[in-house]
Structures are given as C-alpha cells and as structure tokens.
Amino acid sequence: MGLSFVTDPVSVSTPATSANLGPGFDSLGLALTLYDDLTARVTGDAYTVTVSGEGAGELPADENHLVVRAMLATFDEFGQRPPGVAVECVNRIPQARGLGSSSAAIVGGVQLARGLVRDGLRLIDDVAALRIAARLEGHPDNVAPCLLGGFTVAWTEATGGRAVRLTPAEGVRPTVFVPAERGYTATARAALPAEVPHADAAFNAGRAALLTHALTNDPSLLFPATEDRLHQGYRGPGMPGTASLVAALRSAGVAAVVSGAGPTVLALTEVPADFTPGAQWRGEVLGVDDAGACVKGGMVEHAERGPVAAGRTS
C-alpha cells in the first residue's frame, strides 16, 4: 500500500545557524533567532518554488531549488513522491554569509516532506531526518542545530550524521556582524592545509571541550574557550575584513569568532556600546533558538527534545 499525502499546506520555520564557534571545527553549532519561513502543498504534476526576501530572483524556481531537492531526497526515503509540490519561501537568512542558509533550506525541505506524509514523523524520525540532511549538506555541524535547536555537538559515523542537543546558558548573547559581500564554503575550505601541527590539534581539542562547558554552564569562560588554531588563521588572508573585525572584537574582550566559513562574524558575549565595526558591517543582536525547525500543519507536531536528540541508528 502506498503513502498517503496530506492535502492541507505545511509550513516550517528554519533557524539560522553558526557553526565551528571557534575551536569546534565541523562539529559545534548554535541555532539563532533568525528564520526562513517555508510553506508547501501537494499539487498536480510539477514542483514549483516562489522566493521572496533573500535570494529572490537568483534561486531556482523548480526542482533544482535546494528545498525541493531535499524534499525529493526525503520522499525517496519514504519510497514514493507526490506528483507535484508548490513551495513558497520567505527568506531572511543572508545567503552565503556563514549563517547556514543552505542548511536551513535542506532541513526545511526534509521537514516539509515529513509533514506532507501522513505518519511521516514516525516513518522518518529525527535520527533519520538528521542523517538525510547531513548527507545532502556534506557534514552535520549546521543541519544539526537547524533541526534540533539550541547548541549541538555533531559527528559522523558509518551510519551517517549524529548529534546531541544541549541547552546554552542564559549568559550567551549572540551578535552577528554581516557584511555585504558573500563568501563560499568551498573557497574557505580550499585555504585549509591537509595537515596541522600536533600541538595545534591538541590546543583545539582542549578549547572545544572548554567551549562545551562555557556555553552550557559558565559563559565567563567563553573568551578563552573560543580561541582557535585549526581553521580561522588559515582562512584570514582570504577574508581580511572578517579577520580584522574578529581581532578588533577580541581586543575589546569580546568572545568573537568567524561564523561558519565566514564572512559573518559572531560574538558570543556582549559587545561594548561604543564599539564601531565599520560601515560595511550590519550588526544584529539575536537570541539562541531552542526549538529548531518547527513544522505546522500536516501530520507533524513539534515535540520537546531531551539532551540526546539524535541517538544511534539501527
């Protein structure tokens, strides 16, 4: 017997995310209170997308759109695709700025597909949803906080991406500084060496462990906990404005890091009122999103999640 698709529209809000957080390269991520709102409904015979806000006029309007590609991959996991889907995207997450816009699209597509299938939450649970999203993105560090909310520690096993969700302490106060120019993950990764000194790897292991404690228990330690020797220094020459702003903020005592692959800068502690980043930067104070990609309508109800949000797959 085939799947049953719902007839009512399904919507999902996907949060922006910041990955790496300094020393947690490809493993740590934080969900932020800036959202793309997506809506989908099953239609007759075509997959169409309309986009407003960020990316309008640039992104594909058909099955090549990343949201639809994620939906199709998820429908294939179910074993059946609907004849067509109409998707509407209201995008607020800046594109190609290091705030997880691609992960938001992927997670949004996975969640929309789950919502459009009757009993979709049971047939593909959060563990499987994370695995699908991580496979499409290539690594789980951004898709994990987008799906689960809060602060996540993600890793990859033979079965795919996994993550645990932790609750950040109240003293964590994210501020993002977003430039006009874009950056691209592939370019940023190309700047990384194939090998790093053992001492630098040991340094980052200690700082990443400390950052987990600082983010969840003692924000007073965020400044030393966000030190990094693994990726930011190598990427600095390719985005000198970002490197300069991180340095200026840290000189002012702010726990600042490159957000994801950049060029956005993330501050995790309060920025002094008299600090001026420069005209090319748009600063925005955000909160930590603790809900993740919430689905409304269809057959999915967003559930409360415990500390271990995505456990071992069978």
C-alpha positions in Angstrom: 0.0 0.0 0.0 1.4 3.4 -1.0 1.9 6.5 1.1 -0.9 8.9 1.9 -0.1 12.6 1.4 -2.0 15.4 3.3 -4.0 17.9 1.3 -3.5 20.9 3.6 -0.4 23.2 3.4 2.5 22.5 5.7 4.8 25.2 6.9 8.2 25.2 8.7 10.4 27.9 10.2 14.1 27.1 9.9 16.6 29.0 12.1 19.9 30.5 11.0 22.9 28.7 12.5 26.5 29.4 13.2 28.9 26.5 13.1 32.5 25.9 14.3 32.2 28.6 17.0 35.9 28.9 17.1 37.6 25.7 18.0 34.7 23.3 17.2 35.5 22.9 13.5 32.9 20.8 11.7 31.3 19.7 15.0 29.8 22.5 17.1 26.8 24.6 16.1 24.3 27.1 17.5 20.8 27.9 16.4 19.9 31.6 16.1 16.7 33.5 16.2 16.6 34.5 12.5 14.3 32.4 10.3 13.3 31.4 6.8 9.6 30.6 6.6 8.7 27.9 4.1 5.3 26.6 3.0 4.4 23.6 0.8 1.4 21.8 -0.5 0.9 18.8 -2.8 -0.2 19.8 -6.3 -0.9 18.1 -9.6 2.2 17.5 -11.7 5.1 20.0 -11.1 7.5 21.1 -8.5 7.5 24.9 -8.3 9.1 27.5 -5.9 8.4 31.1 -5.3 11.0 33.1 -3.3 10.7 36.5 -1.5 13.4 38.2 0.5 17.0 36.9 0.4 17.8 35.2 -2.8 14.7 36.4 -4.7 15.4 36.5 -8.4 18.5 34.4 -8.0 17.5 31.0 -6.8 15.9 28.3 -9.0 12.1 28.2 -9.2 11.8 24.4 -9.9 13.1 21.1 -8.7 16.7 22.4 -8.8 15.9 24.6 -5.8 17.7 23.2 -2.7 14.4 23.0 -0.7 12.8 20.8 -3.4 16.0 18.7 -3.8 15.8 18.0 0.0 12.1 17.2 -0.2 12.7 14.8 -3.1 15.5 13.0 -1.2 13.2 12.6 1.7 10.3 11.4 -0.4 12.7 8.8 -1.9 13.4 7.6 1.7 9.7 7.1 2.1 9.6 5.3 -1.2 7.2 7.5 -3.0 7.0 11.0 -4.4 3.8 13.1 -4.8 3.0 14.2 -8.3 4.0 17.8 -7.6 4.6 20.3 -4.8 4.2 24.1 -4.7 6.7 25.7 -2.3 6.8 29.3 -1.0 9.9 30.6 0.7 10.2 33.8 2.7 13.9 34.1 3.3 15.5 36.2 5.9 18.8 34.3 6.4 21.5 36.0 4.4 22.8 33.8 1.5 26.4 32.7 1.5 27.4 34.6 4.6 28.2 31.8 7.1 24.8 31.7 8.8 23.6 28.3 7.5 21.3 29.4 4.6 21.9 26.1 2.7 21.3 24.0 5.9 18.1 25.9 6.5 16.9 25.1 3.0 17.9 21.4 3.4 16.4 21.0 6.8 13.3 22.9 5.7 12.9 20.5 2.7 13.3 17.4 4.9 10.7 18.7 7.4 8.2 19.8 4.8 8.4 16.3 3.2 7.8 14.7 6.6 4.9 16.9 7.2 3.2 16.2 3.9 3.3 12.5 4.5 0.7 11.0 6.9 2.5 9.5 9.8 5.7 11.0 8.4 7.2 11.7 11.8 7.1 8.0 12.8 8.3 6.7 9.4 11.3 9.1 9.4 12.2 10.1 12.9 14.6 12.9 14.0 17.6 10.5 13.8 16.8 9.6 10.2 16.0 13.2 9.3 19.4 14.4 10.6 21.1 11.6 8.6 19.3 12.7 5.4 20.1 16.4 5.9 23.8 15.7 6.8 24.2 13.6 3.7 22.8 16.4 1.5 24.9 19.1 3.2 28.1 17.0 3.4 28.6 17.4 7.2 26.2 17.7 10.2 27.5 20.8 12.0 24.9 23.3 10.6 22.0 21.0 9.9 22.0 19.6 13.5 21.3 22.9 15.3 18.9 23.9 12.5 16.9 20.7 13.0 17.2 20.4 16.8 17.7 23.9 18.0 20.0 25.1 20.9 23.7 24.2 21.0 24.6 20.9 19.3 27.6 18.7 19.1 27.6 16.7 15.9 29.7 13.9 14.4 29.6 11.3 11.7 29.6 7.5 12.0 29.3 4.8 9.4 25.5 5.1 9.5 25.7 8.9 8.9 25.4 12.1 10.9 24.5 12.1 14.6 24.2 14.9 17.1 23.3 15.7 20.7 21.5 18.9 21.7 22.5 20.9 24.8 20.8 24.0 26.3 23.0 27.1 26.3 23.4 29.1 29.5 21.4 32.3 29.8 24.5 34.5 29.6 25.1 33.5 26.0 24.2 36.7 23.9 24.9 36.2 20.2 25.5 39.2 18.0 26.2 38.8 14.3 28.1 41.2 12.1 27.1 40.6 8.4 29.0 42.2 5.5 27.5 43.0 2.1 29.9 40.7 0.3 29.4 36.9 0.1 31.7 34.1 1.0 31.6 30.5 -0.1 32.4 27.4 1.9 34.3 25.7 -0.9 36.7 28.6 -1.2 37.2 28.8 2.5 37.9 25.1 2.8 40.4 25.3 0.0 42.5 27.5 2.2 42.9 24.8 4.8 46.1 22.7 4.9 46.0 18.9 4.6 47.9 18.6 7.9 48.2 20.7 11.1 50.8 20.6 13.9 50.0 18.2 16.7 50.3 21.0 19.2 47.6 23.0 17.4 45.3 19.9 17.3 45.8 19.4 21.0 45.1 23.1 21.6 41.8 22.9 19.8 40.7 19.7 21.5 41.1 21.4 24.8 39.4 24.6 23.7 36.5 22.7 22.2 35.9 20.8 25.4 36.1 24.0 27.4 33.6 25.7 25.0 31.0 23.0 25.6 31.2 23.8 29.3 31.3 27.5 28.8 28.3 27.6 26.5 26.2 25.4 28.8 27.4 26.3 32.3 29.8 29.2 32.6 29.7 31.9 29.9 32.5 33.8 31.8 34.9 31.3 30.1 33.7 32.0 26.6 36.6 34.2 25.7 39.4 31.6 26.2 37.1 28.9 25.1 36.7 30.4 21.6 40.4 30.5 20.8 41.2 28.6 17.6 44.3 27.4 15.8 42.7 25.0 13.3 41.0 27.0 10.6 40.5 30.7 11.2 44.1 31.7 10.8 44.4 29.9 7.5 41.3 31.5 6.2 42.1 35.0 7.3 44.1 36.1 4.2 41.1 35.3 2.0 38.7 37.5 4.1 40.9 40.2 5.7 37.9 42.3 6.7 36.5 39.4 8.7 39.8 38.6 10.3 40.3 42.3 11.3 36.9 42.5 12.9 37.4 39.3 14.9 40.7 40.7 16.1 39.2 44.1 17.0 36.4 42.5 18.9 38.7 40.2 20.8 40.9 43.1 21.6 37.9 44.6 23.3 37.4 41.5 25.3 34.5 40.0 23.2 34.4 36.3 22.5 34.2 36.7 18.8 34.7 34.1 16.1 34.2 33.6 12.3 30.6 32.3 11.8 30.9 29.1 9.9 33.1 29.6 6.8 32.5 33.4 7.0 32.4 36.2 6.2 30.0 36.9 9.0 31.5 37.4 12.5 29.7 36.0 15.6 30.1 37.5 19.0 29.0 35.3 21.9 29.4 37.8 24.7 28.1 41.4 25.0 29.7 43.9 22.6 30.6 47.3 24.2 28.1 50.0 23.3 30.9 52.2 21.9 32.3 49.6 19.6 32.0 50.5 15.9 32.6 47.7 13.4 32.6 50.0 10.4 30.0 51.0 7.8 30.4 47.8 5.8 29.1 45.7 8.7 25.4 45.3 9.7 25.2 44.3 13.3 22.2 42.4 14.8 21.7 41.1 18.3 20.0 37.7 18.2 18.9 35.1 20.7 19.5 31.4 20.8 16.7 29.4 19.1 15.8 26.5 21.3 13.1 24.9 19.2 14.7 24.0 15.9 12.9 23.6 12.6 9.2 23.7 13.8 6.6 22.2 11.5 3.0 23.4 11.5 0.1 21.8 9.8 0.1 18.4 8.0 0.8 15.4 10.3 3.8 16.6 12.2 3.7 18.1 15.7 6.9 19.6 17.0 7.9 17.6 20.1 10.1 18.6 23.0 13.5 17.1 22.8 15.8 15.9 25.6 19.6 16.4 25.8 20.2 13.4 23.5 18.3 14.5 20.4 19.5 12.1 17.8 20.8 8.8 19.0 22.3 5.7 17.4 20.6 4.5 14.3 19.8 0.8 14.0 
